[in-house]
Amino acid sequence: MTRAQAIATAQAYFDSGRMKNDLARLVAMPTESQNPDRAPILPDYLEREMRPLFESLGFSCRILTHPKAKGPFLYAERIEDPAWPTILGYGHGDVIRGLDAQWSEGLSPWTLVERDGRWYGRGTVDNKGQHLINLSGLKAVLETRGRLGFNAKYLIEMGEESGSPGLRELCEEEAGLLEADILIASDGPRLNAQRPTVFLGARGVITFDLTITAREGGHHSGNWGGLLCDPAIQLAHAIASITSPTGRIRIHEWVPKALPDAVRRALADCEVDGGPDGPTIDPGWGEPGLSPAEQVFGWCSFDVLAMKAGVPETPVNAVPPSAWARCGLRFVVGIDAHDVIPALRRHLDRHGFPMVEIATPGTERFGATRLDPDDAWVRFTIGSIARSTGKKPALLPNLGGSLPNDIFAEILKLRTIWVPHSYPGCQQHAPDEHLPTAIAREGLTAMAGLYWDIGAGDAPPV
């Protein structure tokens, strides 16, 4: 009954092919929360797959609902001793749209296919494969020690890919039920495929629409060009005023005053690398003086996600009546999320663009969070993973992307530690999503060791 035996048990689960078979069943369920036709499948995922798995591990389960949610939530708990620490886990069983016709030949979003050391299928990394790894790590500890040595609670939601509607309200109403000492969960990518990673929060995100509506209908550019304002030109100039030509944000309320020393230290040995399938970083883009890691994990970024004027599919010689763009700001701790849109309004008015209308569609809005990189639980987690894998994990103060970590950090008042089991080139949200088998096996190794160490009483006090 040793730590090494628990890790060996987790590795045997992978080596025997059982994990591949279990993940194949999860992938086969098309749990697209953005597709109304798939709504009946969302509760099936919880009842047919998650509940039996949790109950086999000695968890008691119940289904939670909220009127604002896309689907139900599964709450599971295993309380071994109220005096012991309580760990909250989280995952989501819904996936982004499958995009079936766009996958490479021989691949499908709903069939797990192994090819060149990768498991292909929708949800292999986002997020079915990731929470399966964590639950299997718990199982390895139970099978080896006969108990966890700590209390465990888990929440699986079915609407994260739709912006987690209802999750915030559910956590507010069920704060007592979800009370814990720390969140340990998995989502998002590692820094790179080779290096285990821990991140402590997430950048926030706010999406918004910019629109100029000048008049009803288009007018022939030969007759009216030069006499009528062109909304597309106006909107292009308005957007261009937000950043420099190299993407440096010009709205001072949208960027932090400085990069905190603790963040700079944590990122000093982190190199952004998307692997052979990732894009090449453009030097000189963004905030001057920052490394690529500091740019994406420590700073804010503004992007134009889509633009439209006229009829792009069939252009005609007419001054367009309107122009539209959807934009997004990803921001770090220190930015006042409530002032993002008002600051934009003030900026546009100062620069002569009062005609630009701003609307927030509500499609994506998460707050920025970041646990102190010097927290004792962070050092404990890093040390445990290094001991299990033989590698020094990368420590990211926050994920470059966004997820509902602010709900756990601010509403449930939890320390938040994330151990991702993916990598930047996994094609998450795109055709050919995949999980490298080496990451899956190493993730099982890391989580079995981490859960063992928590239960052994080696964790810091909470």
MARLUMVO-113856 format. One line per 4 residues: number of its first residue (from 1); their letters; for each residue x, y, z of N, C-alpha, C. Coordinates in steps of 0.02 Angstrom, whole numbers, m for minus. Each point is the difference from the previous one (the first is absolute). Layout:
<nodes>
NUM = a = X,Y,Z,X,Y,Z,X,Y,Z  ...
</nodes>
This chain:
<nodes>
1 = mtra = 42,m60,0,m42,60,0,44,62,0  26,18,m60,47,55,m5,m22,48,m55  32,59,0,m12,49,m52,16,m29,m69  56,m35,m4,20,m29,m64,m51,m50,m25
5 = qaia = m31,m37,46,m52,m48,m21,m61,36,m28  m20,56,30,m57,38,m25,14,26,m70  60,25,m11,18,24,m66,2,m57,m50  27,m58,21,2,m58,m44,m71,m23,m19
9 = taqa = m46,4,48,m69,m18,m14,m31,46,m52  14,65,6,m26,47,m50,31,m13,m68  65,m14,m2,32,m14,m64,m24,m64,m32  m16,m50,42,m26,m63,m26,m68,10,m32
13 = yfds = m40,45,28,m65,17,m29,9,25,m71  51,40,m12,14,24,m68,29,m56,m43  51,m34,25,36,m48,m41,m43,m59,m22  m51,m16,40,m44,m57,m16,m50,16,m55
17 = grmk = m7,64,m18,m50,20,m49,m67,18,30  m7,m7,67,m65,15,31,m17,74,m4  49,43,8,m16,71,m6,m23,18,m70  33,m27,m50,m21,13,m69,m72,m22,m11
21 = ndla = m18,m58,25,m69,m24,m8,m50,44,37  18,21,60,m46,43,39,m9,67,m34  55,29,m24,m4,65,m33,m39,m5,m66  7,m57,m34,m37,m9,m63,m75,3,12
25 = rlva = m24,m28,56,m72,4,15,m22,72,13  42,38,34,m17,69,15,m1,42,m64  49,m10,m43,4,37,m63,m59,m16,m45  m24,m62,3,m55,m20,m44,m66,35,15
29 = mpte = m4,34,57,m61,37,18,7,72,m25  m39,20,m51,7,67,m29,m32,54,43  33,18,54,m28,45,50,14,73,m18  m25,21,m58,10,69,m24,m50,47,35
33 = sqnp = 23,38,48,m46,44,36,m23,59,m42  35,16,m54,m20,55,m44,m52,m22,m53  m14,m64,m1,m47,m28,m49,m64,m21,36  m56,36,m9,m62,m17,35,m23,m72,m12
37 = drap = 17,m27,m58,m22,m69,m14,34,m52,44  56,19,31,36,m47,42,m20,5,74  m47,43,16,m18,12,70,m16,m65,39  m35,m49,m29,m14,m61,39,61,m41,17
41 = ilpd = 55,11,m36,60,m40,13,39,26,60  m10,64,17,38,30,56,m14,m36,66  m63,m11,20,m11,m38,62,21,m73,m7  m3,m28,m60,20,m70,m10,74,m10,18
45 = yler = 41,49,m17,72,m5,15,10,m7,76  m38,38,38,8,m3,72,m28,m65,29  m58,m21,m23,m33,m59,28,32,m66,m23  19,m3,m63,26,m63,m28,74,m10,13
49 = emrp = 38,55,5,72,m7,6,28,26,66  m17,61,18,31,31,58,m26,m29,66  m65,m5,7,m27,m26,63,27,m70,16  m3,m49,m46,27,m66,17,74,2,18
53 = lfes = 39,44,m34,71,4,15,12,26,71  m35,54,17,8,28,67,m24,m50,54  m56,m31,m12,m27,m47,50,47,m60,9  34,m19,m52,48,m56,7,60,20,43
57 = lgfs = 10,65,8,54,26,42,m25,19,70  m61,m18,16,m27,13,66,m26,70,11  m14,36,m55,m30,66,5,m76,m6,1  m33,44,36,m72,7,m6,m13,56,m50
61 = cril = m52,m8,m41,m11,46,m56,m71,29,2  m6,58,m26,m66,31,m10,3,47,m60  m56,6,m34,m5,45,m57,m24,68,24  34,53,m20,m20,68,15,m21,35,m64
65 = thpk = m47,45,5,m24,37,m58,m6,74,18  m2,41,m52,m13,71,8,m35,25,m62  m50,44,8,m38,23,m59,42,32,m54  57,30,17,41,34,m50,49,m48,m35
69 = akgp = 6,m60,24,51,m46,m25,m21,m33,m65  50,m18,m41,m12,m36,m62,m20,m72,13  27,m28,54,m14,m70,17,9,m10,74  m6,m61,23,6,m15,72,73,m1,22
73 = flya = 9,m2,65,66,m8,31,m1,m64,41  56,m34,2,7,m57,45,44,21,58  m26,m8,61,39,13,60,14,m67,32  64,m12,17,20,m63,32,44,16,60
77 = erie = m7,m39,53,43,12,58,18,m66,34  60,0,28,23,m56,42,32,32,62  m34,m4,56,24,30,62,27,m56,44  66,m1,10,31,m52,40,10,21,73
81 = dpaw = 15,63,11,8,25,69,m8,76,m3  m50,28,33,m10,73,m3,60,41,22  46,m31,37,59,36,23,54,5,m55  m7,m39,m52,50,0,m53,m14,54,m52
85 = ptil = 50,18,m40,m12,50,m53,m52,m25,m51  m35,47,m30,m49,m17,m51,22,31,m66  7,m43,m50,22,22,m67,m61,0,m45  m11,57,m35,m54,4,m50,30,m10,m69
89 = gygh = m29,m46,m38,20,m10,m69,m54,27,m46  18,14,m62,m48,28,m49,18,m26,m69  m52,m9,m40,10,m17,m71,m64,16,m37  4,m2,m66,m61,9,m40,m5,m54,m53
93 = gdvi = m60,m27,m5,m11,m55,m47,m26,23,m67  m18,64,m7,m22,24,m65,60,17,m43  m10,0,m65,54,15,m48,m23,53,m49  48,30,m35,m15,47,m53,m29,m39,m59
97 = rgld = m30,34,m46,m30,m34,m59,51,m46,m33  m25,m56,m25,45,m50,m27,33,20,m65  m33,40,m42,27,19,m66,17,m62,m40  m47,m47,m2,13,m67,m26,34,m1,m69
101 = aqws = m25,41,m46,24,m3,m69,70,27,m9  28,33,50,65,33,m8,58,m42,27  m14,m58,29,54,m41,27,38,m34,m57  63,m17,13,42,m33,m50,m28,m69,m18
105 = egls = 20,m24,m57,m24,m65,m24,15,m55,51  m51,m39,15,8,m55,48,m12,20,72  m14,64,12,m13,24,68,m71,25,7  m26,m4,60,m68,23,15,0,28,70
109 = pwtl = m41,52,13,m2,27,68,m28,m50,51  m39,m49,m22,m35,m43,47,27,m71,2  59,m11,m29,32,m65,2,73,11,20  21,m33,54,69,6,22,45,m41,m47
113 = verd = 48,34,m31,47,m31,m46,71,14,24  40,m51,5,70,9,18,42,2,m62  41,52,m5,42,9,m59,63,38,20  58,m29,m13,65,33,12,6,25,72
117 = grwy = m20,m41,48,8,19,70,m49,51,25  m57,6,m34,m51,47,20,m69,m33,0  m42,18,46,m70,m20,0,m41,57,m28  m32,m12,m56,m41,52,m33,m73,m9,19
121 = grgt = m35,56,9,m72,m2,14,m20,63,39  m62,21,m9,m23,60,34,m8,m14,75  33,40,40,m2,m8,73,60,m38,27  45,m24,m43,58,m37,26,40,44,48
125 = vdnk = 3,66,m15,35,45,45,m47,50,33  m57,14,m31,m43,53,25,m72,m26,8  m16,m30,56,41,m7,60,m6,m72,25  m29,m44,m41,m13,m68,23,64,m37,19
129 = gqhl = 51,4,m42,62,m34,15,32,26,64  m7,65,11,33,30,58,m33,m21,66  m67,2,3,m29,m22,64,2,m75,8  3,m38,m55,10,m73,7,68,m15,30
133 = inls = 51,37,m20,67,m9,29,m2,12,75  m32,54,22,m1,17,71,m39,m52,40  m58,m21,m25,m39,m50,35,37,m67,3  38,m15,m51,39,m62,0,58,5,49
137 = glka = 27,60,9,51,10,51,m28,m12,70  m61,25,13,m33,m14,64,m10,m75,9  m21,m33,m54,m13,m72,4,63,m39,16  56,20,m29,63,m35,13,20,6,74
141 = vlet = m11,58,31,15,8,71,m46,m43,42  m64,m1,m16,m48,m41,38,17,m73,m5  18,m23,m60,15,m71,m8,64,m20,37  45,48,8,64,m15,33,m3,7,76
145 = rgrl = m30,56,23,1,15,71,m65,m19,34  m53,m10,m38,m65,m17,29,m39,61,23  29,57,m3,m33,64,17,39,56,m35  m32,58,m6,35,57,m29,46,32,51
149 = gfna = m24,6,62,37,37,51,m19,73,1  m49,18,m38,m29,68,0,m72,m6,m24  m38,53,5,m68,2,m24,m1,27,m71  m43,m28,m42,m2,21,m70,m71,18,m20
153 = kyli = m7,56,m33,m63,21,m31,15,13,m74  m51,m9,m41,10,9,m72,m63,30,m30  11,45,m49,m55,30,m38,14,m7,m74  m45,m33,m36,5,m6,m73,m58,40,m30
157 = emge = 17,48,m41,m53,40,m33,m6,m19,m73  m54,21,m31,m14,m18,m70,m12,62,m43  28,57,19,m11,61,m40,60,45,m6  60,m24,16,59,43,m1,13,28,m69
161 = esgs = m11,m39,m52,13,24,m68,m51,51,m23  m51,11,40,m49,53,m14,7,58,49  58,3,34,12,55,47,m20,m15,71  m13,m64,17,m18,m21,68,m61,38,28
165 = pglr = m54,6,m39,m59,34,28,m28,m39,59  m16,36,53,m28,m31,60,50,m24,49  63,m8,m20,51,m25,47,12,49,57  4,64,m17,11,51,52,m57,0,50
169 = elce = m61,0,m25,m58,2,44,m6,m64,42  16,m57,m30,m2,m63,36,50,0,58  61,25,m13,51,1,52,m19,49,55  m33,55,m17,m24,46,51,m52,m33,45
173 = eeag = m47,m37,m31,m54,m31,38,24,m62,37  49,m35,m26,23,m63,30,70,8,31  17,60,23,67,12,27,15,m46,59  m50,m14,41,11,m45,56,15,m71,m22
177 = llea = m38,m24,m49,11,m67,m26,70,m7,m31  22,53,m34,64,m2,m37,59,24,43  m12,12,63,54,25,43,59,m49,0  59,28,m10,61,m41,m3,59,44,20
181 = dili = 59,m29,0,60,37,18,39,23,m61  m4,m38,m54,39,17,m60,m31,m33,m61  4,33,m56,m20,m29,m64,61,m28,m35  m3,m63,m19,51,m30,m43,m37,m29,m60
185 = asdg = 14,28,m59,m38,m20,m60,46,2,m60  m26,m21,m57,40,m3,m62,m41,24,m59  28,46,m37,m28,25,m62,54,40,m34  m10,17,m63,49,40,m36,64,m38,m15
189 = prln = 49,33,m31,62,m33,m20,58,11,47  48,m45,m3,65,11,30,36,57,m36  57,20,28,41,49,m35,24,m29,m67  20,m64,0,18,m35,m61,m11,m74,12
193 = aqrp = 7,m40,m53,m17,m71,5,46,m38,48  63,23,7,48,m38,39,0,16,74  m27,57,20,10,23,68,m64,2,40  m4,m39,54,m59,7,45,m7,72,22
197 = tvfl = m62,20,12,m14,71,13,m51,6,56  7,53,38,m50,19,50,m18,73,m14  m65,15,m3,m19,71,m3,m50,15,56  m3,63,19,m32,19,63,m61,44,m9
201 = garg = m23,8,m60,m58,41,m13,m9,7,m75  m31,54,m22,m13,9,m71,m6,74,m16  18,18,m61,m16,67,m22,m76,5,m7  m25,59,13,m71,13,m12,m12,14,m73
205 = vitf = m63,m2,m21,m16,16,m69,m68,35,m2  m3,50,m42,m63,34,m15,m4,8,m76  m53,m25,m30,m11,10,m72,m53,53,m9  7,38,m54,m47,54,m13,m4,13,m74
209 = dlti = m55,30,m22,m11,18,m70,6,75,m9  33,20,m54,4,70,m20,m38,7,m66  m47,47,m2,m43,7,m59,m7,74,m18  2,15,m65,m18,65,m25,m56,m10,m51
213 = tare = m57,31,11,m56,m2,m46,m12,71,m25  19,12,m62,m3,68,m27,m67,16,m32  m32,m50,m32,m61,15,m38,m33,m66,m20  m59,4,m28,m34,m59,m26,24,m15,m71
217 = gghh = 26,m59,m12,17,m21,m67,64,30,m27  30,m35,m50,60,24,m32,m17,48,m57  49,39,m21,m10,49,m54,59,m5,m47  m14,4,m65,50,m10,m52,61,44,12
221 = sgnw = 58,m32,0,61,36,16,20,49,m56  m25,m12,m62,14,48,m53,m38,64,8  m59,m5,29,m42,60,9,12,34,67  16,m41,51,1,26,68,66,m7,36
225 = ggll = 48,m36,m32,65,m6,31,34,67,8  26,15,58,30,65,14,m49,49,31  m64,m16,m4,m51,43,30,m29,m31,64  m2,m66,2,m27,m35,57,56,m30,42
229 = cdpa = m5,6,65,50,m32,43,m4,m75,m9  58,m32,3,5,m72,m8,9,m31,69  m51,m35,26,5,m29,66,58,m49,8  19,m35,m54,55,m47,4,65,36,14
233 = iqla = 11,57,m35,60,39,12,0,29,70  m57,27,21,m5,28,67,15,m53,53  m29,m59,m8,10,m52,51,72,m24,0  31,m4,m60,70,m21,m3,44,49,38
237 = haia = m13,65,m8,39,50,36,m15,m2,75  m62,m12,18,m17,m5,71,38,m58,33  0,m58,m33,35,m58,27,75,13,2  26,33,m53,72,14,m2,22,46,56
241 = sits = m46,42,25,18,45,55,11,m37,66  m25,m62,5,4,m37,63,70,m26,12  36,m17,m53,69,m25,7,45,37,m48  65,m9,11,49,23,m48,0,m48,m60
245 = ptgr = 37,17,m53,4,m46,m57,31,m68,17  34,m4,57,29,m63,22,m39,m32,57  m62,21,11,m42,m33,49,7,23,72  38,54,13,7,25,68,m64,37,19
249 = irih = m31,m20,55,m64,29,21,10,72,22  m44,45,m24,6,72,14,m50,25,51  m45,m43,24,m48,19,52,32,m18,66  20,50,38,41,m14,59,m38,m39,53
253 = ewvp = m67,6,1,m39,m39,49,0,m75,m17  23,m17,m59,m1,m70,m22,65,m37,13  49,32,28,64,m34,13,22,12,72  36,m48,30,23,11,69,54,54,2
257 = kalp = 8,28,60,52,51,8,70,m29,m7  9,m62,20,65,m33,m6,m9,m75,6  51,m37,m19,0,m72,8,25,m17,70  m40,m32,42,22,m15,69,63,m41,1
261 = davr = 43,12,50,64,m36,4,m11,m75,6  m51,m21,39,m12,m72,8,m19,m32,m66  m36,36,m42,m19,m26,m66,61,m4,m44  41,52,2,61,1,m42,47,m57,19
265 = rala = 7,m13,66,43,m55,22,m27,m67,m23  m66,m10,7,m30,m64,m19,9,m14,m74  0,52,m41,2,m9,m73,71,3,m28  49,9,43,68,11,m24,27,m60,m40
269 = dcev = m21,m61,17,26,m59,m36,m53,m32,m43  m51,38,m18,m55,m27,m41,6,23,m72  2,m47,m45,6,15,m71,m64,m23,m36  m33,46,m34,m61,m17,m37,19,m39,m63
273 = dggp = m29,m59,m7,17,m43,m57,m60,m43,m17  m30,14,m57,m58,m39,m22,17,m65,m33  64,m16,m5,20,m62,m33,0,7,m75  14,m55,m36,5,4,m73,m65,20,m34
277 = dgpt = m57,m10,32,m64,18,m30,m23,70,20  38,33,44,m21,65,24,24,56,m46  m29,60,7,21,57,m41,66,29,22  32,38,m44,62,34,16,m16,67,34
281 = idpg = 32,13,56,m12,62,36,26,59,m42  m40,53,m3,19,60,m36,40,47,46  64,9,m12,40,43,44,m23,72,m6  2,36,56,m18,70,m2,m74,14,5
285 = wgep = m41,m52,8,m72,11,6,m19,6,74  m44,46,16,m23,7,69,39,52,39  3,m10,66,31,48,45,76,m6,m5  35,55,m15,73,m2,m5,33,m19,67
289 = glsp = 56,m35,m4,38,m15,59,m20,m62,37  m52,m35,m23,m23,m60,34,22,m62,m39  17,m53,36,13,m63,m33,m66,m29,m25  2,m49,m46,m63,m31,m22,m41,m28,58
293 = aeqv = 33,m31,49,m37,m27,57,m32,56,41  37,54,11,m29,57,37,m57,31,m39  4,1,m66,m52,30,m42,m66,m38,7  4,m67,m2,m62,m39,m1,m25,m20,69
297 = fgwc = 44,m3,49,m21,m21,67,0,57,51  31,56,m16,4,54,48,m30,65,m23  m21,4,m63,m24,64,m27,m69,m8,m31  m24,52,m31,m67,m1,m31,7,1,m76
301 = sfdv = m50,m26,m34,1,0,m73,m69,16,m28  0,37,m55,m62,19,m34,2,m30,m70  m56,m29,m21,m4,m31,m66,m67,16,m33  3,7,m65,m60,5,m42,m17,m70,m24
305 = lamk = m56,m26,23,m17,m70,m13,m36,m9,m66  m37,51,m22,m36,m3,m64,m20,71,m19  m4,12,m67,m22,65,m25,m44,m10,m61  m45,47,m11,m43,m5,m59,m25,68,m20
309 = agvp = 1,13,m66,m32,59,m29,m22,m19,m71  m58,24,m22,m25,m21,m65,m15,m73,m1  8,m31,m59,m13,m72,m8,65,m31,m26  43,m25,45,65,m26,m22,m4,m55,m52
313 = etpv = m53,m41,3,m6,m56,m47,m13,24,m71  m35,56,m7,m17,27,m66,8,76,2  62,25,m2,10,73,4,m32,37,m58  m26,59,16,m30,43,m51,29,70,8
317 = navp = m8,42,m52,26,68,1,m49,46,37  0,m6,67,m44,40,40,34,19,65  m13,61,23,23,20,66,m42,m38,51  31,m40,43,m40,m41,46,m36,43,51
321 = psaw = m59,m22,21,m38,39,49,24,m9,71  36,m55,14,20,m14,68,63,m43,0  30,m4,59,59,m43,10,m2,m27,70  27,m61,8,m4,m34,65,64,m38,13
325 = arcg = 19,m4,63,58,m41,20,m13,m29,69  20,m62,9,0,m29,67,73,m2,25  9,26,60,67,7,27,3,m33,69  61,m12,23,8,m30,66,61,27,36
329 = lrfv = m7,10,64,56,20,43,12,m55,50  61,m26,1,21,m45,54,43,40,48  m16,m5,64,32,45,49,21,m39,62  48,29,35,29,m33,59,m25,35,63
333 = vgid = 20,m29,56,m17,28,66,26,72,3  m41,45,26,19,70,4,m41,44,m46  m34,m30,m48,m43,37,m45,m71,m1,28  m32,58,3,m69,4,25,m47,m23,m56
337 = ahdv = m26,m61,7,m43,m27,m53,m62,43,m12  m24,32,52,m61,41,m7,14,64,m38  64,18,m7,17,63,m34,25,m12,m72  3,m62,m22,26,m14,m67,m42,34,m53
341 = ipal = m65,m10,1,m44,30,m51,m6,75,9  m11,26,61,0,73,8,65,33,m23  57,m32,14,64,28,m23,4,2,m76  m26,m51,m32,m2,m1,m74,m45,56,m26
345 = rrhl = m56,11,33,m45,54,m21,34,68,5  34,11,55,36,63,9,54,9,m52  36,m54,m15,53,2,m49,m27,18,m70  m52,m34,m20,m28,12,m67,m27,71,m6
349 = drhg = m32,24,52,m26,69,m2,57,51,m5  54,m12,38,57,46,m2,31,3,m70  m2,m57,m35,33,m4,m65,m47,13,m59  m58,26,14,m45,22,m53,m42,m55,m31
353 = fpmv = m17,m52,40,m41,m54,m26,m64,m10,42  m38,53,11,m62,m9,39,m52,m42,m37  9,m8,m66,m49,m38,m39,7,m76,10  54,m22,32,10,m71,11,m43,m23,59
357 = eiat = m43,m48,m12,m40,m29,54,35,m61,28  m3,m8,67,32,m57,34,m55,m43,31  3,m64,m13,m48,m47,30,38,m61,25  m20,m26,56,30,m60,28,m50,m57,m9
361 = pgte = 15,m48,m45,m47,m54,m14,m7,m50,56  47,3,48,m4,m47,56,23,m70,m17  34,m9,m57,22,m67,m20,57,m25,43  43,46,23,57,m21,40,17,56,48
365 = rfga = 1,m16,65,19,50,49,23,m35,63  66,m3,10,29,m30,59,47,51,32  5,m2,66,45,44,35,72,m26,0  47,45,17,70,m19,4,18,m21,71
369 = trld = 37,m54,6,19,m26,66,72,m24,m1  31,0,59,69,m22,4,17,m14,73  13,m63,17,24,m17,67,73,22,6  21,21,60,68,21,11,48,m56,m18
373 = pdda = 47,11,m47,47,m53,m18,43,m24,58  5,40,54,40,m19,58,m40,m38,53  m64,m15,m14,m42,m35,48,30,m70,15  m6,m21,63,30,m64,21,m29,m59,m38
377 = wvrf = m65,3,m17,m31,m54,m38,27,m4,m71  19,57,m27,31,0,m67,67,m35,3  41,17,49,65,m32,6,m8,m76,12  m49,m18,40,m12,m71,14,m19,m38,m65
381 = tigs = m45,30,m39,m22,m32,m62,56,m7,m50  38,53,m8,58,m1,m46,49,m55,21  13,m4,65,47,m50,25,m25,m71,m11  m65,m11,11,m28,m67,m10,4,m22,m72
385 = iars = m18,44,m46,0,m18,m71,72,m11,m24  47,40,23,70,m10,m18,25,m68,24  m20,m18,60,21,m65,28,m29,m58,m41  m61,7,m23,m33,m55,m37,26,m7,m71
389 = tgkk = 12,57,m33,16,m1,m71,74,6,m15  39,23,50,71,11,m12,13,63,m41  m49,44,m6,6,62,m38,m20,59,44  32,57,m11,m19,61,34,m61,29,m35
393 = pall = m57,4,34,m59,28,m33,7,75,m13  m31,22,m54,m6,72,m12,m55,27,46  12,59,27,m49,33,43,m25,62,m35  m64,0,m19,m31,57,m32,m46,34,51
397 = pnlg = 9,64,13,m44,35,47,m73,m5,m20  m13,m2,m64,m68,m10,m25,2,m28,m71  m53,m31,m20,m9,m24,m68,m6,60,m47  26,m6,m61,m8,54,m48,m71,6,m24
401 = gslp = m36,m56,m2,m71,1,m18,m43,15,60  m64,m18,m6,m47,16,53,m43,m61,16  m16,m7,64,m46,m51,24,m31,26,64  m51,m34,27,m38,29,55,34,m4,68
405 = ndif = 65,11,2,37,m5,63,m22,54,50  m23,58,m26,m20,53,45,m58,m22,45  m41,m46,m24,m55,m25,41,26,m37,61  52,m41,m10,28,m38,55,41,44,47
409 = aeil = 37,47,m29,44,42,40,m38,53,38  m50,30,m30,m34,58,29,m64,m18,37  m38,m46,m27,m63,m19,32,11,m53,54  38,m53,m17,13,m53,48,62,14,42
413 = klrt = 38,53,m16,58,22,40,53,m55,6  16,m32,m56,47,m56,0,67,20,m29  54,m29,27,61,m4,m39,m16,m40,m63  30,18,m56,m14,m35,m62,65,m21,m33
417 = iwvp = 7,m65,m11,59,m29,m33,m23,m45,m56  26,13,m60,m19,m38,m59,61,m37,m27  m10,m64,m17,53,m41,m28,m24,m24,m68  17,35,m54,m28,m18,m66,31,m62,m30
421 = hsyp = m40,m37,m38,23,m61,m33,m11,7,m76  26,54,m28,m7,13,m71,62,40,m20  1,26,m62,56,43,m21,m26,48,m52  37,55,m15,m28,52,m43,m19,m22,m70
425 = gcqq = 31,m53,m26,m15,m22,m68,m53,m53,m5  m41,m9,52,m49,m55,2,m60,11,m45  m5,58,m31,m57,17,m44,m67,m2,37  3,18,63,m60,10,40,m46,50,m35
429 = hapd = m64,m15,m4,m51,42,m32,4,m2,m76  45,m39,m28,9,m4,m72,m9,m73,m23  m3,m12,m65,2,m69,m23,65,m34,21  m1,m66,7,58,m41,17,25,13,71
433 = ehlp = m44,16,47,20,5,70,31,m66,22  55,4,40,34,m61,18,37,8,66  12,m58,31,38,m5,62,61,m44,m12  61,26,5,58,m44,m6,0,m53,55
437 = taia = 13,m61,m18,m2,m54,50,53,9,53  56,31,m17,53,12,50,m24,47,54  m40,50,m19,m26,47,49,m52,m34,44  m41,m43,m30,m51,m36,39,34,m43,54
441 = regl = 51,m37,m19,34,m44,48,36,41,54  33,54,m21,34,41,48,m49,36,46  m58,18,m27,m51,31,42,m25,m47,54  m12,m63,m18,m19,m50,50,53,m8,54
445 = tama = 62,0,m21,56,m6,47,0,59,49  m7,60,m27,2,60,42,m58,4,48  m60,m17,m23,m59,7,43,m2,m54,54  20,m61,m17,2,m52,52,49,19,54
449 = glyw = 59,26,m19,48,21,49,m24,59,42  m33,48,m32,m24,59,36,m54,m19,50  m49,m40,m21,m53,m21,46,29,m43,57  50,m41,m16,31,m40,53,32,46,52
453 = diga = 37,49,m23,35,45,45,m48,40,44  m56,21,m28,m49,36,41,m26,m45,55  m17,m62,m18,m27,m47,48,50,m26,50  64,7,m16,52,m23,47,13,50,56
457 = gdap = m34,57,m4,8,50,53,59,46,m12  27,0,m61,58,42,m14,m19,70,m23  m64,11,m13,m21,64,m27,3,55,52  7,63,m21,0,56,49,m67,4,35
461 = pv = m2,31,58,m65,11,34,m45,45,m41  m64,m8,8,m48,40,m38,m40,44,48
</nodes>
